[in-house]
Amino acid sequence: MLTLRMLLAASGLTVRYGRRVAVDGLSLEVDAGEIVGLLGPNGAGKSTALLAIAGALMPASGTVTVDGQPASAARARIGLADQPPTLYEFLTVEEHLGFVGETRGAPAAQLAPLLAELGLAPVAAQLCRELSFGYRQRVGLAAALVGGTRVILLDETLNGLDPHAARRARAVLQAAAAGGAAILMSTHLLGVAERLCTRLVIIDKGKVVRDVPPAELAELAARGAGAVEELYLASVHEGDAA
């Protein structure tokens, strides 16, 4: 059994776009082995929070640590799948993932199993610019995982996947968590959150409004379809987000 250990910690994270506060003093933690669903309405600050945690945006204040170290010293251990996926358009899928893996010091031998697990082998020689939306999502996920990243940040990455691809993606993420990764994923797909996540964090206006621990999430799942949706709707009222 995996021993719980805090792997990712964001404390007092604040991000501003001019006068607008997109993320307002947000604090959250993700343990090794957790898959945490980040829920919230449009404009709640989910994407901005993920970018700031990954180091792609400079916060106005707050800190991010990975396994007790400043995130700036652990960039190679953080994988981000942003939205839309940032891909090297004139590289093939294999070249793109190979380049990302190389920057993290990953041996080339790691690439073939990941391509197979995510169903990317048939398009490995295709240019990224030629991919459909669903395949781009899969390549973005693969790029977040390649090189054995320990903190995996996903922004709506399971959206647009067909049922077979979605099942593959869930299995890959569950295997990564079982291997000790900490996964934080934003999604509007409450069914996916209920089936895949071990914990839920609901944010609104850049702040955490509800942190649903594993025991409570299990109780909600036991109540049947719609329980997570009811919790979400009770936590965030329509029109609350800016």
N, C-alpha and C positions, 0 to 999 in steps of 0.2 A: 504493500500500500504506500502511495506517495505521501511523504511527509509535507504538510503545508508549510510554505515559506513565502513570505512576502517578496515578490519579485519586482513588481512595478508599483511605484508610489508617486502620485501627483498631489502636491500640497499647495493650496492657495493660488491655483493657476488662474491668472487673469489675462485676457487678450482683448485688445480694443482695435476697432477699425475706425479711426478718427475719433469722434465723440461716442460712437456706439460701442457698448460693452458686449462683446459676443460670448465671452466666457468670464464668469464673475466669481472669482475666488473658489474655483472648483477643487475639491479634494476627493480622491478615491484611491483605493489600493486593489491590486489583483495579485493573488497568490499563484505560485507555481502549480500547475494542474487545473486552474480555473478557466472556464470560458464565460466571460462576463458580457452580457448583452447590454448595450448602451441604447436606451430608448428615449424618445422625446419627439415633440412636434417639429415640423419644418421651422427652421430658424432658431432652434433651441440651443445651438452651439456644439452639436455632436461632432460634425466634421472639423470645425475649428479646434476643438479640444484634442482630437486625434492628431491633427497636424502639429499642434503645439507640443504634445507629448513626444511625437516622433522627432521633433527638432526642425520641422519644415517651416514653422512660424516662430517668431521670437515673442514670448509672452511679455506683457508689461511687468508682471510680477509672478512670484511663485517658483516652485522647484519641482523637478522630475528626477527620480532616482530609479536605477535599475540594479537590483540586488545590492542596494546600499551605496552604489556609486552614482555620481552625477551622470545623467543620461548622455551628456556630451562626451563622456569618456567611454560610453558603451554603445556607440552608434551601430557597430557591426552586429550587435546582438538584437537590434530592433528591426522588425520588418513591417513596412506599411503598404497596404493596398489602398490607394486613394481612389477618389471618384470624380471624374472618370479615370480609369487606370492610366498612369503615366508610363508610356512605353516608348522604346526607341523604334520609331515607325519604320525605318529603313533597314532594320536588322530582322533576321528571321527569329521565330520564337526561340529556337535553340540557342542562337547567338545572343539574344537579349538575356535569357536566363543564365547562360554561361558567363556573360559579362557581370551580371549582378552577383552571381555566386563567387566569381573571382575576386571582386572587391571585398568580399567577406572571408576570403581565404578558403573557400570550399573546394574540395577536389572535384574534378570534372565527373568522376564516377557517380557522384550524388545525383546528377541531373537526370539520368535515364529513368531511375525508379520514380522520381517525382512526375516526370512527363507521363509515365504509364498510369500512375495513381490518379492523376487528374484528367486522364483521357486526352492528353495533348500530343501524344506521339504522332497521330495522323497529320497534324499541322505543324510539326516541329520545323520543317523546312520552308514554311510559308512566312512571308513578310508580315510583321505586326500590323502594318497599315492595311492589310487585306482581310483582317479578321473580322468576324461578326461580333456583335456586342457580347454575346455569351462567352465566346472564346477569349475576348479581351479580358473579361472578368476573371476567367480561369488563369490566364497568364499573369494578371495582377496578383492573384492569390499565390501562384507558384513563386513569383518574385518576392513576396513577403516571407515565404517559407524557406527558400533555397539558402543553403549555408547554415542550417540549424539554428535559426534565430530563436531567441528565448522569450522575447516579447513580441507578440504578433498583433498588429492593429489593423482592423478591417473596417472600411467605410462602405456599407451597403454592398459588400462584395458578393453575397449570395443572390442578389437580385438578378433576374434575367437568365438564370440557369434553368435548363430543362431538367425534368425529374431525375434522369440518370446522372447528369453532371452535378446536381445538387446533392445527391446521395454520395457521390465520390468526394465532393468537397467536405461534407459533414464528416465522413470517415477519416479523411486526412487531418482535419482539425481535431477530432477526438483523439487520434493517435498522437498528434503533437502535444496536446494537453496531457495525455497519459505519460508522455516522455518528459514532462516537467516544464513545458512552456506555459506562459501566461498569455491568455488571449482576451483582447478587448475588442468587441465588434459592435458597430452601430447597425441597426436594422429597423425597418418599419414592418417587417414580416413577423408578426407576433407568434404565428405558428412555428416559425423557425426558431425564434427565441425560446419558446416553451420546450421544444424538442431537443435543442442543442445546448442551450446555456445552463450553467450550474448556478448562476446568480444573475440578477437583473439590477441595473442602476438606471433610474428614470431621472432625466434632467429637463429643466425648463428655464428659459431665460438665463442659460449659462450656469445654473446652480443645480445641485442634486436635490431632488424633492422626495425621492424614495429609493431606498436600498433594500432590495428583496433578497434575503439570505437563502441558502439552499433549502433549509427546512420549510420555509414558507412557500418557496417555489414548488417544492414537492407536493405540499398541501393543495396548492392551486391546480397543479396538474391532475391530482386525484379527483378534484371536483368536476373535471371534464371540460369539454370545449367551451371557450368563452370566458373562463375564469381570469386568465391573464389579461384579456382585453378589458374586462370590467375593472380590474385593478388599475390598469393604465388610464382608463377614462375617468376614474375617480381621483387619480393623482394629477392629471393634466386636463384642464378644461379647454374646450374649443375656443380658439382666439387668444389664448394666453401668450403665445409666442409672438415676438415682434416681427 
